[in-house]
Amino acid sequence: MSIASALPTGPIPVRTRPAQQPLEGKARARRTDAIVCDLRDVSRKTDAHDLTTQLIETNAAVARSMASRYRNRGIDLDDLEQVALLGLTKAAQRFDPAAGHDFLSFAVPTIRGELRRHFRDSGWMVRPPRRVQDLQTRIAGAQEELESQLGRSPRPTEIATHLGEQTSDVVEALAADGCFTPTSLDAKVADGSSSLGDLLGDDDRALAQAEAKVMLEPLMRRLSPRDRRIVRLRYFMEQTQQEIADTVGLTQAQVSRVLTRILSDLRSGLVEPQPAA
């Protein structure tokens, strides 16, 4: 067979590229929409970040002012300002302008809550019961409200009535206010010549000895002369049991048993009521 006979006769078909399917156009449109949505999300996140930053920068002075109201309560002002700014940041991040609320009316309770929570968790040097801590927080809010109404500092009875609490509980919570910053024993008193620690009482050994003498003297008179001598040698002259044994003519074991019996009798005499002299 020749090569010419093997070639096809007639027109040679031309292979063309198949037409683009409509589905590809739809997929491209979906990808385009997704890109647009991503760009919008990025834009919204950028706007939200800018709004949060602007709210924090604009109201930072308010947060610091609120922190300054809690100064001199045992926590450094710098720490209080950091806590207040943290509360401001939380408020700015959660704030929704579309809700129709003023930002400060939304942020102030959040900042105040952060400050009081910090005092509750970290501000106590002497920690009172939890109920006293919670009542102190309520008292602080009631005092601010009553001061604005009365034009003066409210009395404990007025605070108790306002909160619906017992006056004794309010007084207890007010008395525990010093647990934040207890007064130092080195603090100078009014005259400046001595410290608070110098004015505190101490155990008076002479008074304790006088009391013991009054209580033990009747019991000592009831002992035999030998027993009184052994007690005097042991507890007044501070001799050893062997030295006492050599003095009174007993063995050391006998002196030990005598002392045990004497102390037992004295203890019993202190517990039992004494007959009238």
Secondary structure, 3 states (H helix, E strand, C coil): CCHHHHCCCCCCCCCCCCCCCHHHHHHHHHHHHHHHHHHHHHHHHHHHHHHHHHHHHHHHHHHHHHHHCCCCCCCCHHHHHHHHHHHHHHHHHHCCHHHCCCHHHHHHHHHHHHHHHHHHHHCCCCCCCHHHHHHHHHHHHHHHHHHHHHCCCCCHHHHHHHHCCCHHHHHHHHHHHHHCCCCCCCCECCCCCCECHHHCCCCCHHHHHHHHHHHHHHHHHCCCHHHHHHHHHHHCCCCCHHHHHHHHCCCHHHHHHHHHHHHHHHHHHHHCCCCCC
